[in-house]
Amino acid sequence: MEKNTRIWKQEQARVKEIIELIQAKRQSLEENTGQLKENIIDLRKNFWDDVTVNIDEPDEVIETYASIKQQAELLSERERSHGQFYKSIKLYSRLADSPYFGRIDFTEQGGQKETVYIGIGSLMDKEEDDFLIYDWRAPIASMYYDYSPGPAQYETPEGKMKGEMELKRQFLIRNGKITGMFDTGLTIGDELLQQVLGGNATSQMKSIVATIQKEQNQIIRYEKNDMLVVQGVAGSGKTSAAMQRIAYLLYRYRKTIRADQVLLFSPNQMFISYVASVLPELGEENMRQNTFQEYAAQRLDDEYTLESPFDQLEYLLSSQTEKNYDARIDGIHYKADLAFKQMIDQYVTKLAIQGMRFRNIKFRGELVVSRTEISEYFYKLNTNMSIPNKIELVMDWLLAKVDDLANEELTKDWPVEEATFMDKKDYLDAFKELQKNQRFNEETFDDYQREEQMLAKMIVERSLRPLRNKIKNLKFIHMKKLYRGLFEQDLPVDYPDNWKEIGEDTISAIQSKTLPAEDITPYLYLQDQIEGRKINPVIQYVFIDEAQDYSPFQFEFIQQLFPNAHFTLLGDYNQAILANVGEAPTILEAAGGYKNVKRIQLMRSYRSTKPIVHFTSRLIPGGHEIEAFNRDGRLPRLYGLHKRREQIDQLKKVIEERQKEGQETIAILGKTKEECQEIVSSLEGEFSLRFIYKESQPFEKGLMVLPVYLAKGIEFDSVIVPDASVSTYRQESERKLFYTACTRAMHELDICYIGEMSPFLKHVPRNLYEYE
Ligand SMILES: Nc1ncnc2c1ncn2[C@@H]1O[C@H](COP(=O)(O)OP(=O)(O)OP(=O)(O)O)[C@@H](O)[C@H]1O
């Protein structure tokens, strides 16, 4: 819309008024917050002054307790209000810059026309009667995303509200000034989206509230089934929709759900930091984020070195010639499958009758309880009891044995000897510890005999502490041997061809204290069947992004961990790059087997320009169904080189061109770490670049070289694939990796190859790229 029209001026005048009101509200809130803060500090300082403490009589104890409770509640209520005030001040600061981005005029059937302005938070008028701005998550705001002018409706807790939408308007407001205004038709204005998508890549993902598309809104506001599965093509806004959905749920259920009851499983650490600012930008606290690997590492302490799924992928991409390569691939696929879970279940059933493995319990080098004794005790327990229940009884039995041991040890000489040789610091510590336990006072400590006795007892207790802890942590179960046993049993019914080799390799890995990536889930699962499940009942919503890379077994395991959670899975089976899935159906497809699953498909790609989407969609089967958002750009470029040494010169040329054009984030995406390393060595002297080879490195703007698997979920202004020769990308298993690399590009895509091009490129029609 043209500037300075009557409508423009009217809208600008309203913006001005609203901002003045926001500022006034903010000021008054700041004053109140100041007072409240002082109040809280006072309350904390004088907490005990207002509490009557008397604990001589039982009645008085109850009174004291009530008085402390009342005071604590008062304090926490004030602190909560302070938190709320603080949150509102932050929201006002954001609204003062850009109070809203949309407006709809809506007349409910039989009602009056209502003008609804929509922003990232709501604002009431001075009298607190009417909404001047509606939060984008309010029910009425959903029409903004779902309808073009004409008949429209929205859901409320009381039912459907139907009516007519007369106007739908978009605003771009910066620093309190309208810089763009569009009256829109069908979808949320191409113009605005064009502007947003045309910008440079950022090191932090942005919120998309102003331009959420109808199909994405469906994901964001979905509330019915327990499981929502989103299959969306590369760049279709899955991660964006997931983040907005979390913000939506935190708003919709704000009385019952806190941000720390929502958990997002992310593909890697870099991704975690990439999405970390979206919710705070929307005024919400961040949800919990974890990688599966992190979860496993916490569970397994430092018993094993865990292979990361990326190291596993590196092995698969670089070690084809190694002796056991085929067996490993078979093993990876088999261990990802639910058949393997079943095999473990059957194994556990057998263990209930025989075959459990325990460790000897030793103290000071001497056997206290032998593994045979533990086993005998275990198998004497009632056979109807579950293994975890029996284990608990074994634990109690062992702890009682340690109590007996403690008494026995006290009759020996070593505790007294150790007490005699205690240095001064230990002696003082011991004294304090005994005092703390109120076993002693200063007078009795002077009594030499008693002192010796007490110290000896303490020394025995101290020395037994690690043993007790180990027993409490169920370390008397020989998990390593139990897992081994799984591969040593008689051949299972449905075993894979390479079963013997798979078993030998697994056993040798765990003997050397390494847990291969494919064994992590089965190992933890077996452990849970023996020790009892470690569930987390607090989490209400679990999101799994890049869900195509989770195995069906892994997914079932995660589901069991969070029995009270609703699940949202988002992924793209064309980007399944991790080996645990292989050619087996990913959980995006497998989830079809679950009850109450709602599936949503996203076919439109927003990240890349239209020419890049047209090009990349030819790299995968079924790609013709992918729709490109209408954003212009140059055709991708292919560089056919004859010799390897030409490659570096070509890369240099391309980098210089892209930098000159102002592309801020340029990524050279190699297939393996080794390929990247070679490129880095050749370019290092001439360019300032970063080599990202570990997921823990932060993602920043600039020129970088990294393996494709670390670029999962992330995007760059310009992507350069350094080597798409037939020798690098040939096998079907590499197709998805190549596709993932190319679809990271927002604006520019350059691809080099040496000699013959990859067969995946041969199917791309010649008019979809430039050739040099
Ligand atoms: N409605 C929208 N408005 C503005 N930008 C959008 C919208 N939807 C998606 N985008 C942008 O498109 C890009 C891709 O989005 P996102 O990363 O969420 O997609 P994805 O489906 O998770 O991608 P991939 O599977 O390829 O990693 C991001 O830059 C995002 O901001």
The ligand as an ORCA input file, in Angstrom:
! r2SCAN-3c Opt
* xyz 0 1
  N       5.874    -19.191      7.685
  C       7.116    -18.820      7.582
  N       7.429    -17.510      7.622
  C       8.712    -17.112      7.527
  N       9.742    -17.939      7.392
  C       9.492    -19.250      7.358
  C       8.167    -19.759      7.446
  N       8.230    -21.094      7.377
  C       9.522    -21.406      7.256
  N      10.284    -20.298      7.237
  C      11.739    -20.211      7.114
  O      12.175    -21.265      6.286
  C      13.421    -21.761      6.753
  C      13.318    -23.240      6.983
  O      12.538    -23.482      8.138
  P      12.842    -24.688      9.122
  O      14.287    -24.744      9.417
  O      11.880    -24.579     10.230
  O      12.452    -25.887      8.156
  P      12.613    -27.444      8.364
  O      11.434    -28.059      7.723
  O      12.851    -27.745      9.793
  O      13.885    -27.714      7.507
  P      14.883    -28.965      7.344
  O      14.110    -30.215      7.504
  O      15.404    -28.809      5.972
  O      15.962    -28.766      8.355
  C      13.767    -20.955      7.998
  O      14.597    -19.884      7.620
  C      12.444    -20.421      8.458
  O      12.575    -19.212      9.161
*
